[in-house]
Amino acid sequence: MDTTVVGGGLAGLVAARRLAEAGHDVTLFEERAELGGRVRSRTVEGFTCDRGFQVLFDAYPAVQRELDLDALSLRSFAPGGVICRPRERSTLSDPLRDPSALLPSALSPEVTLADKLRTLRPRFRLTRGDWPDFDTPDRSIREYLREAGFSEKFVENFAAPLYGGITLDRSISTSANVFEYTFRAMSLGSIVVPAEGMAAIPAQLAERARSAGVDVRTGVAVEDLDVEGQRVRLATEAGDRAFDAAVVATDPPTARELTGVESIPTEGAGVVTQHYRLPGPELDAGTRIMLNAGSEAPNTVAQLSAVAPEYGDGSNDVLLAASFVDDGAQDRPAEKLAAQTREALASWYPERNVSGLEVLATDRIPFAQFAQPPGSHARLPDADDPTGPVVLAGDYTRWSSIQGALESGRRAATALTAAFDG
């Protein structure tokens, strides 16, 4: 069967490989010169800068299934985070996974002792049995935490910046289903990055797809898709092509335009991330994410060269990444963003001169995730919603995450194969 996959992100690469392994002749079109969709990296002055602050949860079931994690040479963040405010830093971690942080976590004044004990209850519940689904009665993360008895100190000082980074929504009004899934992942595994940058993930998927026989064509935009009887015709910059079937694995707005499926979400959450060079030595946060409890900008700061020394330039200088999810960040000048990071670091580390902080890269990503308010997942499209021999592959058919993208690629391939086998 002659099949096309439109889009070379994670979902498209998984769908293409699985279809090729099932016996399809697969041609994949990607409009950019590089594969990976939102998961990309580049080298700036010797430093590895991912497009945005992106991480991998290595316990995700689709990650375990679709990737060779050993080959990615993963580097891990320490659990929990360093809660930061002017002249104050305190560690809050998972004592079951990080015994060395037991005493510092117990002494942290940023959350109550009852909160620290209360975190064990969802941890034990969510790490048992199957992975949570998205069909349970829904509410926001904030409501979920309040119902569970967590204090406002825990919600504002720890959950808001941590989950503001995960969901790009510091108000934590995102679906609590996302909290349960990611909390289980963090309890069972680690937050990691590949030694060679996040782009190593699509690079591995692409290598596997090509090895399975996929014809990967980059730099070719698909301008239109029409179903003509039981055939699919693509209009591309390189001319028209007809196929027996198609997988649409583009970004949500483009997928909606190509397929006409109105349930594809087009409202998104954005993020601005800056990478910086800071003259060494490293900050004492080490491999923990710094959570801004004092203000919204930046939301988090991560010392990436401490987590993955391969991200560095070989010198004593430190690679930092700061993420901004507050309103107005997309329009704020790069130097203003950097000034906010300098101000925050100087207040957290008054003993350290951070005036030499230098901007390496600024990534403005208006649509980094689709919006996921409570109840939104029940309204997402199914893979086989388009008419004709066309299916969807994208995290917008599952939930906004690398897990959602990888899983959607598998489901799209399964749906298409089943339709023709039936």
PyMOL commands that set and color helices and strands:
alter all, ss='L'
color gray80, all
select helices_A, chain A and resi 10-21+61-66+70-72+99-107+113-118+120-126+141-147+152-167+176-188+200-211+252-259+304-307+309-311+329-331+334-348+376-379+395-397+402-421
alter helices_A, ss='H'
color red, helices_A
select strands_A, chain A and resi 2-6+25-30+41-44+47-50+56-57+74-76+81-85+88-92+191-194+215-218+222-228+231-236+239-243+245-248+268-278+289-292+300-303+318-324+358-370+390-392
alter strands_A, ss='S'
color yellow, strands_A
deselect
rebuild
show_as cartoon
